[in-house]
Amino acid sequence: MKRKPFNKAILPLCIILAATGVLTACGSKNESTAAVEDGTTSISIMNVLYDAEPPKPDNEVELAIEKYTHTKLDMTFVPVSAYDDKVNATIASGELPNLMVVRRVKDPGIVNAMQSGLFWEVGPYLKQFPNLAKLDEAVLKNSSVDGKIFGVYRSRTLARYGYIYREDWLKQLGLEVPKTVDDIYKVAKAFTENDPDQNGQRDTFGMEVDSGLKILNGLTVQLGGPNVWGELDGKIQPDFMTAEYMQALELLKKMYNEGLINQDFPIAKKGDYIKKKEAGMYFTTIDDVNSYLSSKDQPLAVNAVQNISGPKGERIMATWGFDGMLMIPKTSVKTEDELLKVLDFVDKLADQPMQDLMEWGIEGTHYKIENGAATPTEGAEYNRPYIQLKWDDGANMTPGNQGEIMTNIQHMFKENQKLAIQDYSVPLTSETNNQKGKELQKIITDASVKYIVGQLDQSGWEAAVDAWRSRGGDQILEEFNAAYKP
């Protein structure tokens, strides 16, 4: 199997053409390579690389994948830092693999590529395969464009957001795990003022907030509002036009003024203050707790909570339910028969042997089974080089020996799906939002930050919302609602 080198040179013209939907102007081999010989299907794949180096050719994991799926793989690994640009350039060049991981499937250039017919619409074929037939209908809808499914989504937990907190600090101060939005404030105040690390200094604070401001969206949902976009009286509207968003802004402003959140939050990076042992809570995807529990340097006594009540009961800000898709270009997979061969490969990746292989490695080398659970072999490093091809939710996988906290988190993920409040705009397409959405969102994000830090009053906030509406927001409202089907 070959390893194609990653060329960092990206043609600006090609990227422009990709973003505008003109997809064939940069040349194309357009050769079908999903060939079948002696019962083996040759498949070229472009995949994301998170490690420093790609796996070596003919490594035992890739050979095991090939043997199980009856394929010959031609893998191209691209570093994650350059991956999205490489996707755009590859689309523009027209020289596409048979299968590619596409992460930013709602970006305008990718949406235009789908609408222009560059990728196979796979929706009509999914029911032919045992694993693909089980894809969640709600998440399929979220991943769709104009009601059509152009790839196999990479599953992620819907109810994934919550609070990571310092369990040892909570016990030190004699506090209960927070259960309400009011409790979140009270615990944050105690973590700031009552010396939870017992060093005699006021050097801790209650809530870490980063520049992404996800906690603002999360609090809005917990207070009863929408998740970015929601429905009211049969129409959808953005969260920042709701009373609940203003309540969340006011709460964060109060916490900022009292020093309960880090004062540099407009520029702070994700997770920095938890790692520094300065912050007591953090709103994030709660399975991140594992990175703190398993830290080789200084593991933290952390835990996680999701079930926070507000005026409308327990509500959890949902993810999209997926993180990118596995997509099949028509330029390299030209016939329906070839498409079915590639989909068969993708379907087999969700079988238990493949799930275990991608997650745990080779049994007997990288892990062993103890009491029905996969336990990594000490000293046998396995970096999961093919995990980005994993699209299944893990239901078929042998569970890991992951400890009580992570086991409880996995239980929460399953039980709390019914509490997940989804973003209604995800499956909708708006041309104005494609063109101006990021620019307009910056108006709201900047105004939110300024309001929290006291640089903007109520009239200034209202002026920012008016600016959003007049510069294209009203058109986005109109287009989203025209596409919305309750």
C-alpha positions in Angstrom: 0.0 0.0 0.0 1.4 3.4 -0.9 1.8 6.5 1.3 1.1 9.6 -0.6 3.1 12.6 0.6 1.2 15.7 1.7 1.9 18.7 -0.5 1.6 21.8 1.6 1.3 24.0 -1.5 -2.3 25.0 -1.9 -3.4 26.9 -5.0 -5.3 30.1 -4.0 -7.3 30.0 -7.2 -8.4 26.5 -6.6 -9.6 27.4 -3.1 -11.6 30.3 -4.5 -13.1 28.0 -7.1 -14.0 25.4 -4.5 -15.7 28.0 -2.3 -17.8 29.2 -5.3 -18.8 25.8 -6.5 -16.7 25.9 -9.7 -15.1 22.5 -9.2 -13.4 21.4 -12.4 -11.4 24.3 -13.4 -8.1 23.1 -11.8 -7.8 19.9 -13.8 -8.9 16.4 -13.0 -7.7 12.9 -13.7 -11.3 11.7 -13.0 -10.1 8.2 -13.2 -12.1 5.6 -11.4 -9.9 3.7 -9.0 -12.4 1.8 -6.9 -11.4 -1.3 -8.8 -12.1 -4.9 -7.9 -9.6 -7.6 -8.6 -9.7 -11.2 -7.3 -12.5 -10.2 -4.9 -10.4 -7.3 -3.5 -11.6 -3.7 -3.8 -8.9 -1.1 -4.2 -9.9 2.1 -2.3 -8.0 5.4 -2.0 -8.7 7.3 1.2 -7.8 10.8 2.5 -7.7 10.8 6.3 -6.9 13.2 9.1 -3.6 12.8 11.0 -3.4 13.8 14.6 0.0 12.2 15.3 3.4 13.6 14.4 4.0 10.9 11.8 1.7 8.8 9.7 1.6 5.1 10.3 4.1 3.1 8.3 3.0 1.3 5.2 2.0 -2.4 5.7 1.6 -1.9 9.4 -0.3 -4.7 11.2 -3.4 -2.6 11.9 -3.9 -1.6 8.3 -3.2 -5.1 7.1 -5.9 -6.4 9.5 -8.4 -3.8 8.1 -7.6 -4.9 4.6 -8.0 -8.6 5.4 -11.3 -8.2 7.1 -12.8 -5.8 4.5 -11.4 -7.5 1.4 -9.7 -4.3 0.3 -6.4 -2.9 -0.8 -6.1 0.6 0.8 -4.2 3.6 -0.6 -4.1 6.0 2.3 -3.2 9.6 2.3 -2.7 11.1 5.8 -2.9 14.9 6.1 -2.0 16.7 9.4 -5.0 18.1 11.2 -3.6 21.7 11.2 -3.7 21.7 7.4 -6.6 19.3 6.7 -9.5 21.6 5.9 -7.4 23.7 3.5 -6.2 20.4 1.9 -9.9 19.3 1.5 -10.7 22.5 -0.3 -7.7 22.3 -2.6 -8.4 18.6 -3.4 -12.0 19.4 -4.3 -10.9 22.2 -6.5 -8.2 20.1 -8.3 -10.8 17.5 -9.2 -8.2 14.7 -8.3 -10.1 13.1 -5.5 -9.8 9.8 -3.7 -12.6 7.3 -3.5 -13.3 8.1 0.1 -12.4 11.2 2.1 -13.0 12.5 5.6 -14.6 15.9 5.4 -14.8 17.7 8.7 -16.4 21.1 7.9 -19.5 19.8 6.0 -21.5 22.9 6.7 -18.9 25.3 5.3 -20.1 27.1 2.2 -17.5 25.5 -0.2 -18.4 22.0 0.9 -22.2 22.7 0.7 -21.7 24.1 -2.8 -19.7 21.0 -3.7 -22.6 18.8 -2.6 -25.2 20.9 -4.4 -23.1 20.9 -7.5 -23.2 17.1 -7.6 -19.5 16.4 -6.8 -20.4 13.8 -4.1 -22.7 10.8 -4.3 -26.0 11.2 -2.5 -25.8 8.0 -0.4 -29.2 8.3 1.4 -31.0 6.0 -0.9 -28.4 3.2 -0.4 -28.0 3.2 3.4 -30.8 0.6 4.1 -28.9 -2.0 2.0 -26.2 -2.4 4.7 -26.7 -3.8 8.2 -24.8 -1.1 10.1 -25.5 1.9 7.9 -29.2 1.1 8.1 -29.1 1.9 11.9 -27.9 5.5 11.5 -29.9 7.9 13.6 -32.7 9.7 11.7 -32.3 12.9 13.6 -28.6 13.1 13.0 -29.0 12.1 9.4 -31.3 15.1 9.1 -28.7 17.3 10.8 -26.0 16.1 8.4 -28.2 16.6 5.3 -28.1 19.4 2.7 -31.4 20.3 1.0 -32.8 17.2 2.6 -30.2 14.9 0.9 -27.6 12.7 2.5 -24.2 13.1 0.9 -22.0 11.1 3.2 -21.9 8.8 6.3 -21.7 11.0 9.4 -19.1 10.3 12.0 -21.3 9.8 15.1 -20.9 11.9 18.2 -23.0 11.9 21.4 -25.9 14.3 21.2 -26.0 15.0 25.0 -22.3 15.6 25.4 -22.0 19.1 27.1 -21.9 19.7 30.8 -19.5 20.8 33.6 -16.2 19.3 34.6 -15.5 20.2 38.2 -12.9 19.7 40.9 -14.4 17.0 43.0 -11.8 17.4 45.7 -12.5 21.1 46.0 -16.2 20.4 46.4 -15.6 17.9 49.2 -13.1 20.2 50.9 -15.7 22.9 51.1 -18.6 20.6 52.1 -20.6 21.4 48.9 -23.0 19.2 47.0 -22.7 18.6 43.2 -24.5 21.4 41.5 -28.0 20.6 40.3 -29.4 24.0 39.2 -28.2 27.1 37.5 -28.3 28.9 40.9 -26.0 26.1 42.2 -23.5 26.7 39.4 -23.2 30.3 40.6 -23.0 29.4 44.3 -20.3 26.8 43.7 -18.3 29.1 41.5 -18.4 31.8 44.3 -17.3 29.3 46.9 -14.4 28.0 44.7 -13.3 31.6 44.4 -13.7 32.9 47.9 -13.3 30.0 50.3 -9.7 28.7 49.6 -10.6 25.3 48.2 -7.0 24.3 47.7 -6.2 25.2 51.3 -3.0 27.2 50.7 -4.1 30.3 52.5 -4.2 32.4 49.4 -7.0 33.7 47.2 -5.5 32.2 44.0 -8.5 30.2 42.6 -11.6 31.1 40.8 -14.9 29.3 40.2 -15.5 29.0 36.4 -13.1 28.8 33.5 -14.4 30.5 30.4 -12.6 30.5 27.0 -12.9 32.6 23.9 -15.4 30.2 22.3 -18.0 31.3 24.9 -19.8 27.9 24.7 -20.9 28.4 28.3 -23.1 31.3 27.1 -25.0 29.0 24.7 -25.1 26.3 27.4 -26.5 28.6 30.1 -29.1 29.9 27.6 -30.3 26.3 27.1 -30.3 25.6 30.8 -32.3 28.7 31.5 -35.0 27.5 29.0 -33.8 29.1 25.8 -32.8 27.7 22.4 -29.6 26.0 21.3 -28.2 28.7 19.0 -31.4 28.6 16.9 -34.8 27.3 18.2 -38.5 27.4 17.4 -41.1 29.9 18.7 -44.6 29.9 17.4 -43.8 27.8 14.4 -40.8 29.9 13.3 -37.1 29.6 14.2 -35.1 32.4 15.6 -31.5 32.9 17.1 -30.9 32.5 20.8 -29.5 36.1 21.1 -33.0 37.4 20.4 -34.5 35.7 23.5 -34.9 36.7 27.1 -33.0 33.6 28.2 -29.9 34.7 26.3 -30.0 38.1 28.1 -30.4 36.3 31.5 -27.3 34.2 30.6 -25.4 37.4 29.7 -26.4 39.0 32.9 -25.2 36.0 35.0 -21.9 35.9 33.3 -21.5 39.7 33.7 -22.2 39.3 37.4 -19.7 36.4 37.7 -17.1 38.5 35.8 -17.6 41.5 38.0 -17.2 39.3 41.1 -14.0 37.7 39.8 -15.6 34.3 39.6 -14.5 33.7 36.0 -11.1 34.4 34.5 -10.8 38.0 33.5 -8.9 37.2 30.2 -11.7 34.9 28.9 -12.0 36.8 25.6 -8.6 35.4 24.6 -8.3 32.3 26.8 -7.6 28.9 25.3 -9.7 25.9 26.1 -8.9 24.1 29.4 -5.9 26.2 30.3 -6.9 27.1 33.8 -8.2 23.7 34.8 -4.8 22.3 33.9 -3.1 25.0 35.9 -5.2 24.0 38.9 -6.6 27.5 39.2 -10.2 27.0 38.1 -12.9 24.8 39.7 -15.4 24.3 36.9 -15.4 24.3 33.1 -18.3 24.0 30.7 -17.3 21.6 27.9 -17.8 18.2 26.4 -17.7 16.2 29.6 -15.7 13.2 28.3 -12.8 15.6 28.2 -12.5 14.7 31.9 -10.5 11.6 30.9 -7.6 13.8 29.7 -7.3 15.2 33.3 -7.8 11.9 35.0 -5.2 10.1 32.9 -2.6 12.9 32.8 0.8 11.4 33.4 2.1 14.7 34.9 -0.4 15.8 37.5 -3.8 13.9 37.3 -6.6 16.0 38.8 -9.4 14.9 41.1 -12.2 15.9 38.6 -15.7 14.7 37.8 -18.5 15.8 35.6 -22.2 16.7 35.8 -24.8 17.2 33.1 -28.2 17.3 34.7 -28.6 21.0 35.5 -32.2 22.3 36.1 -33.6 25.7 35.1 -37.0 27.1 34.8 -38.0 24.5 32.2 -36.4 21.5 34.0 -33.3 19.6 33.0 -32.0 20.7 29.6 -28.7 19.9 27.8 -27.2 21.8 24.9 -26.9 19.2 22.2 -24.1 18.7 19.7 -24.9 18.2 16.1 -24.6 14.5 16.7 -21.8 14.1 14.3 -18.3 15.5 13.5 -17.8 15.5 9.8 -18.6 12.8 7.3 -17.1 10.1 5.1 -17.9 11.3 1.6 -17.5 9.6 -1.8 -16.7 11.7 -4.9 -18.4 10.9 -8.2 -15.2 11.8 -10.1 -13.3 8.8 -8.7 -16.2 6.5 -8.0 -18.1 6.6 -11.2 -20.7 3.8 -11.2 -23.3 2.6 -8.7 -21.6 -0.7 -8.5 -18.4 1.0 -7.4 -20.3 3.1 -4.9 -21.8 0.0 -3.3 -18.3 -1.5 -3.0 -17.1 1.6 -1.1 -20.2 1.7 1.0 -19.7 -2.0 1.9 -16.2 -1.2 3.1 -17.6 1.7 5.2 -20.3 -0.5 6.6 -17.8 -3.2 7.7 -15.9 -0.6 9.6 -18.7 -0.7 12.2 -18.5 -4.5 12.8 -17.1 -5.4 16.2 -13.7 -6.6 15.0 -13.1 -3.3 13.2 -14.4 -1.2 16.0 -12.1 -3.0 18.4 -9.2 -2.8 16.0 -9.5 1.0 15.5 -10.1 1.7 19.2 -7.8 -0.8 20.9 -5.4 -2.1 18.3 -4.3 -5.7 17.9 -5.6 -8.1 20.6 -2.7 -9.7 22.4 -0.3 -6.9 21.3 -2.0 -3.6 22.3 -4.7 -4.9 24.6 -6.2 -8.0 26.3 -9.7 -8.8 27.4 -10.3 -8.9 31.2 -13.7 -9.5 32.7 -15.3 -8.7 29.3 -13.5 -5.3 29.0 -10.5 -4.3 26.8 -7.5 -3.4 28.9 -4.5 -1.7 27.2 -1.2 -3.6 27.4 1.3 -1.8 29.6 4.2 -0.5 27.5 2.5 -1.2 24.1 1.7 2.2 22.8 -1.2 2.5 20.4 -2.2 5.9 19.1 -5.3 4.9 17.2 -4.1 6.0 13.7 -7.3 5.0 11.9 -9.8 6.2 14.5 -10.8 9.1 12.2 -12.4 6.6 9.9 -14.6 5.5 12.8 -18.2 6.6 12.1 -20.2 4.3 14.4 -21.4 5.3 17.9 -19.4 2.5 19.4 -22.4 0.3 20.2 -20.6 -2.7 18.7 -17.3 -2.1 20.4 -15.9 -4.1 23.3 -16.1 -1.7 26.2 -12.9 -0.5 27.8 -11.8 -1.0 31.4 -12.1 2.8 31.9 -12.9 3.3 35.5 -16.0 4.4 37.4 -16.1 8.1 36.3 -15.9 7.4 32.6 -18.4 4.5 32.9 -20.8 6.9 34.6 -20.3 9.5 31.9 -21.0 6.9 29.2 -24.2 6.1 31.1 -25.1 9.8 31.2 -24.6 10.1 27.5 -27.1 7.3 26.9 -29.7 8.3 29.4 -29.6 12.1 28.7 -30.2 12.0 25.0 -33.9 12.8 25.7 -32.8 16.0 27.4 -30.7 17.2 24.4 -31.9 20.5 22.9 -30.9 20.7 19.3 -29.9 23.6 17.1 -32.7 23.9 14.6 -30.6 25.6 11.9 -28.2 22.7 11.4 -30.0 21.0 8.5 -31.1 24.3 6.9 -29.4 26.1 4.1 -29.4 29.9 3.7 -27.4 31.5 0.9 -27.0 34.7 2.9 -25.8 32.7 5.9 -23.2 31.0 3.7 -22.0 34.3 2.5 -22.3 36.5 5.6 -23.0 34.2 8.5 -19.5 34.3 10.1 -19.2 38.0 9.6 -22.6 38.6 11.2 -22.0 36.2 14.1 -18.9 38.2 15.0 -21.1 41.2 15.6 -23.0 39.2 18.2 -20.0 37.5 19.7 -18.1 40.8 20.1 -21.2 42.5 21.6 -21.7 39.6 24.0 -18.1 39.9 25.2 -18.3 43.7 25.6 -21.6 43.3 27.6 -20.1 40.8 30.0 -17.0 43.0 30.7 -19.1 46.2 31.0 -18.1 47.9 27.8 -21.6 47.8 26.4 -25.0 48.6 28.0 -28.5 47.5 27.1 -28.9 50.2 24.4 -25.5 49.2 22.9 -26.5 45.5 22.9 -29.8 46.3 21.1 -27.8 48.4 18.6 -25.6 45.3 17.9 -28.7 43.1 17.3 -30.1 45.8 14.9 -26.8 45.8 13.1 -27.0 42.0 12.7 -30.5 42.3 11.3 -29.8 45.2 8.9 -26.6 43.7 7.5 -28.2 40.4 6.4 -29.6 38.8 9.5 -33.2 39.5 8.5 -32.5 37.8 5.2 -31.0 34.8 7.0 -34.2 34.6 9.2 -36.3 34.7 6.1 -34.3 32.0 4.3 -34.0 29.7 7.3 -37.8 29.9 7.9 -38.5 29.3 4.3 -36.5 26.1 4.5 -37.8 25.1 7.9 -40.3 22.3 8.1 -41.7 21.7 11.6 
